[in-house]
Amino acid sequence: MTHTEAALPPTVDFPLRQPGVPFPPPDYADYRDREGLVLSHLSDGKRVWLVTRHEDVRAVLTNPSISSNPQHKGFPNVGTTLGVPKQDQIPGWFVGMDSPDHDRFRKALIPEFTVRRVRAMKPAIERTVDAQLDAMLAAGNTADLVADFALPIPSLVISALLGVPPADREFFESRTRVLVSLRSSTDDDRMAAAKDLLRYINRLVEIKQKWGGDDLITRLLATGAIAPHEMSGVLMLLLIAGHETTANNIALGVVTLLTNPQWIGDDRAVEETLRFHSVADLVSLRVAVQDVEIAGQLVKAGEGIVPLVAAANHDENAFECPHAFDPSRSARHHVAFGYGVHQCLGQNLVRIEMEVAYRKLFERIPNLELAVPTDGLDIKYDGVLYGLNELPVRW
């Protein structure tokens, strides 16, 4: 295919979530049926290619001619202060690196998130979940399941893992909300929130250098594999990814199980929830560093690429009846955690947190029900990640 303006397909609006439009949007099915890729533009006018088929998304995420590094010309960001920060902005933000730089960080962190290590954390996670349920039950027979359950659990778990004092949880949650907001936060708001978090994390690293503990920060400092100044980006990334995505998955999964009660108590619901909701749809931003062909479309070096995770996870060629919630299917090949060398390090931890949260919640509150109709739920149309702002429930 010749890469000329005449040969380019018509452009579509960039797929930010819109009130009243279901997620994933129906347009994704149309995009998958088109030949090649889908052309769009960011708010700054940059041309980007949307990748929507499961096979093509996995190919993009493993192609060495396609980079995660925002230093490259043409790298797509949703806004000035949204997307992947450069190393001179936040050192150690390793998801914005390619091999071999990325590999050094991943190798240092993998031992903290193995299946064995995470399983050893399970009793502590169960105690955390039980404590949140105790507080909910003591407060009455209604709750906001986001504020009272879905958000505190992963926040407390990642805090314990990193050695962050539990009392500081509300601080980094509030800063994260500003950072992942697409519309209600300004560029100045996000820059200020990032500075607040970096100052906090740098101070925490200084404390751990003097007075270590049984936590990830102390262990990483002891290895010497990650320099102290790089720890800021590593820890900021783990804090944000470690609670925001998991909280969204827990809340959305509860809604889905309440509306599909035949699957309550089935551990397979965790994997299907990850696929079905695909909360990190717009996270895997890429740029071509060499001319590369994807699905028959020539993408020039310097052109941005946006693999749409939710589109891939609802591809009929990869999942039969993808719009149905069916935990009996084999869904392990979904790309909710990404794919390839950048696949989410914390996926084992996320799975266990979700499994424990669902099991404990429905065992201890078997008469749980939604306090509002599903079409009245407060959906996050303003966030980088898909989720719920609130989840009113009663029992």
C-alpha positions in Angstrom: 0.0 0.0 0.0 1.4 3.4 -0.9 1.5 5.9 1.9 0.0 8.9 0.2 -2.6 11.3 1.4 -5.0 10.0 -1.3 -4.5 6.5 0.1 -5.3 7.5 3.7 -8.6 6.3 5.2 -11.1 8.9 6.5 -10.3 10.1 10.0 -12.5 9.4 13.1 -12.7 11.3 16.3 -10.3 10.2 19.0 -12.1 7.7 21.2 -12.5 9.5 24.5 -15.4 8.3 26.6 -18.6 10.3 26.2 -21.7 10.5 28.5 -24.5 8.3 27.2 -22.2 6.2 25.0 -21.6 2.6 26.3 -18.2 1.3 26.9 -16.6 -0.2 24.8 -18.3 2.2 22.2 -20.2 0.5 19.4 -17.8 2.3 16.9 -15.1 -0.2 17.9 -16.9 -3.0 16.1 -17.1 -0.9 13.0 -13.4 -0.1 13.2 -12.5 -3.8 13.5 -14.5 -4.5 10.3 -12.5 -1.9 8.3 -9.4 -2.9 6.3 -6.1 -1.9 7.8 -6.0 0.6 10.6 -8.2 3.6 11.7 -6.9 7.1 11.3 -7.5 9.7 14.0 -6.1 12.9 15.4 -5.2 14.0 18.9 -6.2 17.4 20.3 -2.8 18.9 19.2 -3.5 17.8 15.6 -1.0 14.9 15.6 -2.1 12.0 13.4 -2.4 8.6 15.2 -3.3 5.2 14.0 -5.9 3.3 16.1 -5.4 -0.5 16.3 -8.5 -2.4 17.2 -8.2 -6.1 16.4 -6.8 -8.5 19.0 -4.2 -10.0 16.7 -3.0 -6.6 15.5 -2.8 -5.1 19.1 -0.6 -8.0 20.2 1.6 -7.6 17.1 2.0 -3.9 17.9 2.9 -4.5 21.5 5.7 -6.9 20.5 7.1 -5.2 17.4 10.7 -3.8 18.0 10.1 -1.1 15.4 7.4 0.3 17.6 8.5 2.2 20.8 7.1 3.1 24.2 9.6 5.9 24.6 8.0 9.4 24.6 11.4 10.9 23.6 10.7 9.8 20.1 9.3 12.4 17.7 5.6 11.9 17.1 4.9 10.0 20.3 1.2 10.4 21.1 -0.1 11.9 24.3 -3.7 12.6 25.0 -2.8 16.1 26.4 0.1 18.2 27.4 0.3 16.7 30.9 -1.4 13.4 30.2 0.3 10.2 28.9 3.8 9.0 29.3 6.3 11.4 31.0 9.9 11.7 29.8 12.8 10.7 31.9 13.9 14.3 32.5 10.4 14.9 33.9 10.0 11.8 36.1 13.2 9.6 36.2 12.5 5.9 36.5 9.1 5.9 34.7 10.1 2.6 33.1 7.0 1.9 31.1 8.2 4.8 28.9 11.4 2.9 28.1 12.4 0.3 25.5 14.9 -2.6 25.9 17.5 -2.8 27.2 16.8 0.2 29.6 13.3 -1.1 30.5 14.7 -4.6 31.2 16.9 -3.4 34.0 13.9 -2.1 35.9 11.7 -5.0 35.2 14.3 -7.5 36.3 14.7 -5.7 39.6 10.9 -5.6 40.2 9.9 -9.1 39.0 10.8 -10.9 42.3 8.4 -8.6 44.1 5.4 -9.8 42.1 5.9 -13.5 41.4 3.0 -15.8 42.0 4.7 -17.2 45.1 5.4 -13.8 46.6 1.8 -12.6 46.0 0.3 -15.8 47.4 2.3 -15.1 50.5 0.5 -11.8 50.8 -3.0 -13.3 50.6 -3.6 -13.6 54.4 -2.8 -9.9 54.8 -5.0 -9.0 51.9 -7.8 -11.0 53.5 -7.4 -9.2 56.7 -7.5 -5.9 54.9 -10.7 -6.8 53.1 -12.3 -8.1 56.3 -11.4 -4.8 58.1 -13.1 -2.8 55.4 -16.2 -5.0 55.6 -16.3 -4.7 59.3 -16.3 -0.9 59.0 -19.0 -1.0 56.4 -21.3 -3.3 58.4 -20.8 -1.3 61.5 -21.8 1.9 59.8 -25.3 0.7 58.7 -26.9 -1.0 55.8 -25.8 1.3 52.9 -22.4 2.2 51.5 -20.6 3.7 48.6 -18.7 0.6 47.5 -16.1 2.7 45.7 -15.1 4.9 48.6 -15.7 2.3 51.3 -14.4 -0.9 49.7 -13.1 -0.9 46.1 -10.6 2.0 46.6 -9.3 1.4 50.1 -8.4 -2.2 49.6 -5.8 -1.9 46.8 -4.6 1.4 48.3 -3.9 -0.2 51.6 -2.3 -3.3 50.0 0.1 -1.3 47.8 0.9 1.0 50.7 1.9 -2.0 52.8 3.9 -3.5 50.0 5.9 -0.3 49.4 6.2 0.7 53.0 3.9 3.8 52.7 2.2 4.7 56.0 -1.5 3.8 55.8 -2.3 7.3 57.1 -0.9 8.8 53.9 -3.3 6.8 51.7 -5.8 9.7 51.2 -3.0 12.0 50.1 -1.8 9.9 47.2 -5.3 8.9 46.3 -6.3 12.6 46.0 -3.2 13.4 43.9 -3.8 10.4 41.7 -7.4 11.5 41.0 -6.1 14.8 39.6 -3.4 13.1 37.5 -5.8 10.7 35.7 -8.5 13.2 35.1 -9.0 14.1 31.4 -11.3 17.1 31.7 -11.8 18.4 35.3 -8.1 18.8 35.9 -6.1 21.5 34.1 -2.5 21.1 33.0 -1.5 23.2 36.0 -3.5 21.0 38.3 -1.8 17.9 37.0 1.7 19.4 37.2 1.1 20.4 40.8 -0.2 17.0 41.7 2.8 15.3 40.1 5.2 17.6 42.0 3.3 16.8 45.3 3.7 13.1 44.7 7.3 13.3 43.7 8.2 15.4 46.8 6.4 12.9 49.0 8.1 9.9 47.3 11.6 11.4 47.4 11.2 12.1 51.1 10.0 8.5 51.7 13.0 7.1 49.9 15.3 9.3 52.0 13.7 7.9 55.1 14.0 4.3 53.9 17.7 4.9 53.1 18.2 5.8 56.8 15.7 3.5 58.5 14.8 0.6 56.3 12.0 -1.9 56.8 10.4 -5.0 55.5 9.1 -3.4 52.3 9.7 -3.1 48.6 11.5 0.2 48.7 14.0 -1.0 51.2 14.6 -4.2 49.2 15.1 -2.3 46.0 17.5 0.1 47.6 19.5 -2.8 48.9 19.9 -4.4 45.5 21.4 -1.2 44.0 19.8 -2.1 40.6 17.7 1.1 40.7 19.4 4.4 41.6 17.8 6.4 44.4 16.8 9.3 42.0 15.1 6.7 39.7 13.0 5.4 42.5 10.7 8.4 42.3 9.3 7.3 38.9 9.2 3.6 39.8 7.3 4.2 43.0 4.9 6.8 41.5 4.1 4.3 38.8 3.5 1.5 41.3 1.4 3.7 43.5 -0.9 4.9 40.7 -1.2 1.5 38.9 -1.4 -0.4 42.1 -4.6 1.2 43.4 -6.4 3.0 40.6 -6.8 0.2 38.1 -7.6 -2.4 40.7 -10.2 -0.2 42.4 -12.0 0.3 39.0 -11.9 -3.5 38.3 -13.3 -4.4 41.8 -16.2 -1.9 41.6 -17.1 -2.8 38.0 -16.9 -6.5 38.7 -19.3 -6.1 41.7 -21.9 -4.5 39.4 -21.4 -7.2 36.8 -21.8 -10.0 39.4 -24.9 -8.4 40.9 -26.5 -8.3 37.5 -25.2 -11.8 36.6 -25.6 -13.5 40.1 -25.1 -17.0 38.6 -21.4 -16.3 38.6 -21.1 -15.1 42.2 -18.6 -17.4 43.9 -16.9 -18.6 40.7 -13.2 -17.6 40.7 -13.3 -17.5 36.9 -15.2 -14.3 37.1 -12.0 -12.4 37.8 -10.4 -13.1 34.4 -13.6 -12.4 32.6 -14.1 -9.1 34.4 -10.6 -8.0 33.4 -11.4 -8.8 29.7 -15.0 -7.6 29.8 -14.3 -4.1 31.3 -10.7 -3.5 30.0 -10.4 -0.4 32.1 -6.9 0.6 30.7 -8.2 1.1 27.1 -6.0 4.1 26.3 -2.9 3.4 28.3 -0.6 1.6 25.7 0.6 4.5 23.7 3.3 3.8 21.0 5.2 5.4 18.1 6.8 3.9 15.1 10.5 4.4 15.0 10.9 2.8 11.6 8.4 2.4 8.8 6.3 -0.6 9.7 3.3 -2.4 8.2 0.4 -3.2 10.5 -2.7 -5.0 9.1 -1.7 -4.0 5.6 -1.3 -0.3 6.5 2.1 1.3 6.2 2.8 3.4 9.3 5.7 5.8 8.8 8.4 6.4 11.4 7.3 9.2 13.7 3.6 8.4 13.5 1.7 7.6 16.7 0.0 4.3 17.4 -2.8 3.7 19.9 -3.7 0.1 20.5 -7.2 0.1 21.9 -7.3 -2.6 24.6 -11.1 -2.7 25.0 -11.5 -3.1 21.2 -9.0 -6.0 21.2 -10.7 -7.7 24.1 -14.1 -7.5 22.4 -12.9 -8.9 19.1 -15.2 -11.6 17.8 -12.3 -13.4 16.2 -10.6 -13.8 19.6 -13.6 -14.2 21.9 -16.9 -15.8 21.0 -19.8 -13.5 21.8 -17.4 -11.0 23.4 -20.1 -8.6 24.6 -21.5 -11.3 26.9 -20.1 -11.7 30.4 -19.2 -15.4 30.4 -16.6 -16.6 32.9 -16.8 -20.1 31.5 -14.9 -19.0 28.4 -11.1 -19.2 28.2 -10.1 -15.6 28.5 -6.5 -15.8 29.6 -5.3 -14.5 26.2 -6.9 -11.1 26.8 -4.7 -8.0 26.7 -6.2 -6.1 29.7 -2.7 -6.2 31.3 -1.0 -5.4 28.0 1.2 -7.9 26.1 4.9 -8.6 25.6 7.8 -7.1 27.6 5.6 -4.3 29.0 2.9 -6.6 30.3 1.7 -5.4 33.7 4.1 -6.5 36.5 1.4 -6.5 39.1 -1.1 -8.7 37.4 -0.8 -11.5 39.9 -1.5 -9.1 42.7 -4.5 -7.6 41.0 -6.0 -11.1 40.4 -5.7 -12.1 44.1 -7.1 -8.7 45.3 -10.1 -9.1 43.0 -10.7 -12.7 44.0 -10.5 -12.0 47.7 -12.6 -8.9 47.5 -15.4 -10.7 45.6 -15.4 -13.8 47.7 -15.4 -12.0 51.1 -17.9 -9.4 50.0 -20.6 -11.8 48.8 -19.9 -14.3 51.7 -20.4 -11.7 54.3 -23.1 -9.6 52.7 -25.1 -12.2 50.7 -28.1 -9.8 50.3 -26.0 -7.1 48.8 -27.8 -5.1 46.0 -27.4 -2.0 44.0 -29.1 1.1 45.5 -29.5 2.7 42.0 -30.4 1.4 38.6 -27.4 0.3 36.5 -28.2 3.1 34.0 -28.0 5.6 36.9 -24.4 4.7 37.9 -21.9 7.5 38.0 -19.4 6.4 35.3 -15.9 8.0 35.0 -16.2 9.8 31.7 -13.4 12.2 32.9 -10.7 9.7 33.5 -7.8 8.0 31.7 -9.1 4.7 33.1 -12.7 3.4 32.8 -14.5 3.0 36.1 -17.1 4.3 38.5 -17.0 7.5 40.7 -19.5 6.0 43.1 -21.3 2.7 43.7 -24.3 3.0 46.0 -25.3 -0.3 47.5 -27.5 -1.6 50.3 -28.2 -4.8 52.2 
